Amino acid sequence: MEELQKKHRQEQKNLQARITQKKKSATKKTRKGVNDECAELERQLKEKQDLEISGIDGELKGNNHPPDTDDLDSEGEPSPKVDENGINKNMQILSVSSSQSKNGGIKKPNRQKARLARRAADQESIASQAAKEAEGLPDLREQESEAMRILYTSRGLNEYQIQSDGHCLYAAVADQLTDREQSLVPKQLINGPLHLTTSSSPSYKITRIIAASYIDNHADDFLPFLEEPLNNYLSKIRDTGEWGGHLELLALAKAYNVNINVLQSSGHVETIESGTDGSRPALWLSYYRHNFGLGEHYNSLRQAG
């Protein structure tokens, strides 16, 4: 049970991170649909976990099932088996065939084993049905990968794999800046201390701090889109592995004074504009929905050759 509870806590944590990412990326037009989708994801996870817990509880109760009262005497001891003539069966010196003929060869069923057998059969039926349904579904991961490969070839891009964790957006932007030999610390530093040591900090940590600092110094532009206090939001960006989304890309585009293009498998390119003349080459990221275990993911796209 303890292992199951630990697994459930991790699943809930991953789901909350995914929901936060979806809500960050939502626009005014899509917000209602995203909220409905998030509620459905939470319902499905709760239903799944409740089913797993009920299965464990059933096994524990079955293992502690008391003996049938029909088999106990008045003092709680197993009662001797007596035939129709009142003779103790244990005292009879009869053959097995003779005993079976008198009692009809019927044994009392084991209720616990019967329950476990029914449960195993139900679970096998559910698994079989799910497998049949899955056979008829398209392989979204393979479809997305193939579509991306075609797009990379047509645009002259090579994909640089970024580790699939909560830092992928920030690491992908850092890789793009480094590939273009652009400093991770903007020339015109944002007002206020950055508390940043470039010689020892991971590159994604630097871009996290830059994004948080820009949002902090331009709070009026971001507050209408936040669903929590500003300080909490900034702390998640700076100090945790919280996923980034559209707001963080916007902050980075403006902080580094460069447009950011995000390529999706549909072929759509979402451009996050810096608000400047766009004289610098744009950064290119790929965005995946289905290919990675944690959900949405960003990779860095470098120019081929």
N, C-alpha and C positions, 0 to 999 in steps of 0.2 A: 504493500500500500504506500509506503514511504517513497519508493522509487516512482510509482505512478503519480503521486502528488508533485514530486520534483519535475517530472516530465510535463505535467499539466501547467505548472508555473512557468516553465520555459516557453511552452506553446502560447500561453497568454501574453507573455512578454513580447514574443516575436509578432503576435497579432497586433498588439497595441502599437508597436513601432511601425508596422505596415499601415495601420489605420491612420496614424499621424502623418505618414508620408502622403497617403492618398488625399487627406484633407488639406495638406499644404499645397498640393498640386492642383486642387480644385479651383475653378473660376466661379463667378457668380452664376453662370448658366448651368454649370455641372454640379454645383454644390449639393443640391437636393438629391440628385442621383447618387453622388458619392456617399452621402450620409446614409441613404437607404442600403447601398452596397455594404458599407461598414457594419450596419446593424445586422444585416443578413450573415456576414462573416462571423460576428460575435455569437449569433444564435446557433450557427452550425457548429462552432467550436464547443459551445456549452452543451449542446445535444450530444456531441461525440464523447466529451469527457464524462457527462452524466452516465452514458451507456457503459463506458469503461469502468467507472466506479461501481455501478450496480452489478457488473459482472464479478468484480473482486469481492464485493460484499456477499453476493450469493454463494461464492465458493467458501468464504470464511464461515458463513452460517451453516452451510452443508457439512463442513468438517466437524462442527460442534453439535450436530443434530443428535438429540437424546434418543435413547432406544425407545421403541414403541411401547406404550403402556400395556399393550396386549400381552407382551412378553415378560411382564414383571408381576411378582406376587405382591401381597399387601405390605411387605417390608422393603419393597424396592429391589428385591433380588430376582434374577431370572427364574421364571417358574418352570418346573419340569414339564416336558411334553407328555401328555396323557392321552391314550386312545379312548375309544367309545366305551370300553369296559373299565375305565379308571385305572389302567395299568401304566406305570411309568415306562415311557418308551426306552429310557436308558437301561431299564432292567430287562427288556425283552431280548431274548436270544433268538432272533429271527433273521433270516436272510434279507438282503437288500431288496430282492424281488418281492418277497412276501410283504415287507413293510410298505413298499410302493403300491402294492395291490390294495392294501387296507386303506391307505390314505390317498389313493388316487394319484400318487407321484407329484403332487402340487406343493411347491415351496413358496413361502411368502416373498414377494418381490422386495428388492433393496431400493428404497425410495430415493436415497441420495444418488446412487448410480444412475437411476432413471432420470433424475433432474439434470445431472451432468451430461448425460447422453442427449437429452432434448436440447440443452443449451449448445452443445457442440454441433448438433445438426442444424440448429437455427443459424449459428455463426457461419457454418460452411455454406448454407444456402445464400446468406447475404453476400458473402465473399464471391461466390460463383456468379450471382446476379450482377454484382458490381464489375466483375471481370468481363462479362458479356457486354455490358453497357460501354465499358471503356474501349472494347474492340471496335465499336462503331463510331468512336469519336476521333476527330482529326488530331494528329500529333502537333500541338501548337508550338512546342519547343523546336521541333525540326523545321516546321514551316517558317518560324521566325528567323532561325539561323540561315536557312537557304535564301530568304528574301534579303537579309542583311548582306550576305556574300555577293549577291548580284548588285546591290546598291554600291558596295565598296568598289567593285570592279568598274562600274560605270562612272564613278566620281574620282577614280584614281586615289583611293584611300586604303591604308592598311590599319587594321585594328590592333591596338596595344591593350592587352588584357590587364585589367585592374582587379585587385583582390576583392572578392565578393563579401563585403562587410558594410557596416554603417558609414564608412569613410569614403565610399567609392566615388561619389560626386566630387568631393574636395581633392581626392587623389588624382582623378582624371583631369581636373582643371590644372592642378600643379604640374602634371606631366606635359600638358599642352604648353604651358608657359615655359617650362624648362626646355622642351623641344624647340621652341622658338627663341631660346636664349634670352628670355625676358625674366627680369628679377621677380621673385616671389613677393618682395616687399615693394609696393608702388613708390615711385620717385617722390611724389607728394604724399607723405604719410598722413593718415587720418589723424585728426586732432585727438589728443589724449594718448597715454602710454599704452603700448601694445604688449608689454611684458613678454617679449619675444626674443629668443636667441636663435638666430638662423643657423648657426654652426652645429647645433645639437638637436633641434626640433625636427621631427618628421615633416616632410613637405605638406602632407594633408593637414597637419596641425597648424601650419602657417596660414594656409588658405582658410581654415576654420576661423582663426583669430581675425583675419582681414575681413571676412564676411560679417562676423559678429560686430566688429568695430564700426564697419560702415553702417549697418542697420542701427546701431546705438546712436551714431551721430546724425542719422537721417530718420529718426523714429517716426516723425509725422507721415512719412511716405509709406511706412510699413504697418503702423498700428491698426489701421482699418481691416487688415487681413489676418491679424493674430487672434487666436482663440484662448490665449492665456496671458498672464502678466509679462511685460517686456523683459524684466530681469530673469524670469524663469526661462523664457525663450532663448535669450542670449547665453545663459549658462549651459543650456543643452547643446548649443552650437559649439561653444568654446571647449567644454569640458567632458562631453560624453560622445558616444558613438551614434547619436541620433542621426537618422537619414536626412539628407538635404533634398530640396525640391526647387520649385520655380522661384520662390522668394530669395533663396540663397544664391541661385544662379544670377538673379537680377543684381543682387548686392555685389557679387564678384565681378560681373560685367562692368558695373559702374566704378568699382574700386580700382580695377586694372585698366579701365578705359579701353575696353575691347569688346566687340560683339561675340556672342557665343551661339553657335549653331548646334542644335540637337537633332540628330537623324534618327527616325523611327522606321520600323520594318515596313510600314505602309508606304514609305517613300516621302512622307511629310517631313519637312525640315522646320523646326520651330526656332526662330531667331530671337535671342535675348539681346536687346539693343542696349548699348552703353550710353546712348544719348549724345554721342560726339559725331564727328565727321566720318568715323569708320575708316580712317586711313590705315590702321593696323590690320594685318590679316586676322580674320576671325578664328576663334578656337572651334574645334569640332569634337563633339562627343556623340557616342551612340547610346541609345536608350532601349533597354530590353524590359519586356513585361513578363515573359514566360521562361527564360532560359536559366535562371539562377534560383537556388533554393530559398533565399530570403525574399524573393519577389522582384521588385523593380531594381534595375542595375544600370550603372553608367560605365562605359569604357572610353578610352582616349583614341581618337582617330588621327593618324599621322599621314602626311602626304607620301604617296608611293614613290619609290626611287629616291 
